[in-house]
Amino acid sequence: FTKFDNAGSDEYRAKIGSSMRRVTVSSYRGKKMIAIREYYEKDGEEKPGKKGISLSFEQYEAVKAMIADGSVDWALEQLPEEKPKEKKAKKAKPTKKAAKEVDEDDEE
């Protein structure tokens, strides 16, 4: 975790893997918060995006307990295996000329 000064209050951030997602531990109005959020870069600075979730310390403890007791792993095992995503072939849009030729064929 890296310490940041956010408007006079300490905040700790860590990357999740190599993505632009971050775990942030901070205090908001005197309450400890844990956030998982996507960040983006603007003018050379990382800024928090709209996508993310903030958990109170109590909510975080509940999620942590579900992970520790194996509940999350059990639920994951119940799901079917992920299939690799197939790339969809792009359909070519007809040109105006081709569409006109089709209309003319219909008139015959």
C-alpha positions as CSV (number, residue, x, y, z in Angstrom):
1,F,0.0,0.0,0.0
2,T,1.1,3.6,-0.7
3,K,0.2,6.4,1.6
4,F,-1.5,9.5,0.0
5,D,-2.6,12.8,1.6
6,N,-6.2,13.3,0.4
7,A,-7.5,16.7,1.5
8,G,-5.7,16.5,4.8
9,S,-6.7,12.9,5.6
10,D,-4.5,9.8,5.2
11,E,-5.4,7.3,2.5
12,Y,-3.7,4.1,1.5
13,R,-3.9,2.7,-2.0
14,A,-2.8,-0.5,-3.7
15,K,-3.1,-1.8,-7.3
16,I,-5.0,-4.9,-8.0
17,G,-2.8,-6.8,-10.4
18,S,-1.6,-4.8,-13.4
19,S,-5.0,-3.1,-14.0
20,M,-6.2,0.4,-13.2
21,R,-8.2,-0.9,-10.3
22,R,-7.2,0.1,-6.8
23,V,-8.1,-0.9,-3.2
24,T,-8.2,2.2,-1.1
25,V,-8.4,2.3,2.7
26,S,-9.4,5.7,4.1
27,S,-11.5,7.5,6.6
28,Y,-14.7,9.4,5.7
29,R,-16.3,11.5,8.4
30,G,-14.4,9.6,11.0
31,K,-15.5,6.1,9.7
32,K,-13.0,3.6,8.2
33,M,-13.8,2.8,4.6
34,I,-12.5,0.2,2.1
35,A,-13.1,1.0,-1.6
36,I,-12.4,-1.0,-4.8
37,R,-12.5,1.4,-7.7
38,E,-11.4,1.8,-11.3
39,Y,-9.0,4.7,-11.9
40,Y,-8.2,6.6,-15.1
41,E,-5.3,8.8,-16.1
42,K,-5.9,12.5,-16.9
43,D,-3.1,15.1,-17.3
44,G,-0.6,12.7,-15.9
45,E,-2.6,12.1,-12.7
46,E,-4.6,9.0,-11.6
47,K,-8.2,10.0,-10.9
48,P,-11.0,7.8,-9.4
49,G,-13.6,6.7,-11.9
50,K,-17.4,6.2,-11.4
51,K,-17.1,2.4,-11.3
52,G,-16.4,1.0,-7.9
53,I,-17.8,0.2,-4.4
54,S,-17.1,1.5,-1.0
55,L,-17.6,-0.7,2.1
56,S,-17.8,0.4,5.7
57,F,-15.5,-1.4,8.1
58,E,-18.3,-3.6,9.3
59,Q,-19.3,-4.6,5.7
60,Y,-15.6,-5.3,4.9
61,E,-15.4,-7.6,8.0
62,A,-18.5,-9.5,6.8
63,V,-17.0,-10.1,3.3
64,K,-13.6,-11.0,4.8
65,A,-15.4,-13.6,7.1
66,M,-17.1,-15.1,4.0
67,I,-13.8,-15.5,2.3
68,A,-12.1,-16.9,5.3
69,D,-14.7,-19.5,6.0
70,G,-14.7,-20.7,2.4
71,S,-18.2,-19.5,1.5
72,V,-17.0,-17.5,-1.5
73,D,-14.9,-20.3,-2.8
74,W,-17.8,-22.8,-2.4
75,A,-20.1,-20.5,-4.3
76,L,-17.5,-20.1,-7.1
77,E,-17.2,-23.9,-7.4
78,Q,-21.0,-24.2,-7.9
79,L,-20.8,-22.0,-11.1
80,P,-20.1,-23.6,-14.5
81,E,-16.7,-23.2,-16.0
82,E,-16.1,-20.0,-17.9
83,K,-16.1,-20.4,-21.7
84,P,-13.5,-18.5,-23.7
85,K,-15.1,-15.5,-25.3
86,E,-15.5,-15.9,-29.0
87,K,-14.9,-12.9,-31.3
88,K,-18.0,-12.1,-33.2
89,A,-17.6,-11.5,-36.9
90,K,-18.5,-8.0,-37.9
91,K,-21.3,-7.9,-40.4
92,A,-20.6,-5.6,-43.3
93,K,-23.2,-2.9,-43.6
94,P,-24.6,-2.6,-47.1
95,T,-23.6,0.4,-49.0
96,K,-26.2,2.9,-50.3
97,K,-25.5,1.6,-53.9
98,A,-26.1,-2.1,-52.8
99,A,-29.3,-1.1,-51.0
100,K,-30.5,0.7,-54.1
101,E,-29.8,-2.3,-56.3
102,V,-31.8,-4.5,-53.9
103,D,-34.8,-2.1,-54.1
104,E,-34.6,-2.1,-57.9
105,D,-34.6,-5.9,-58.0
106,D,-37.8,-5.9,-55.8
107,E,-39.5,-3.6,-58.4
108,E,-39.1,-6.1,-61.2
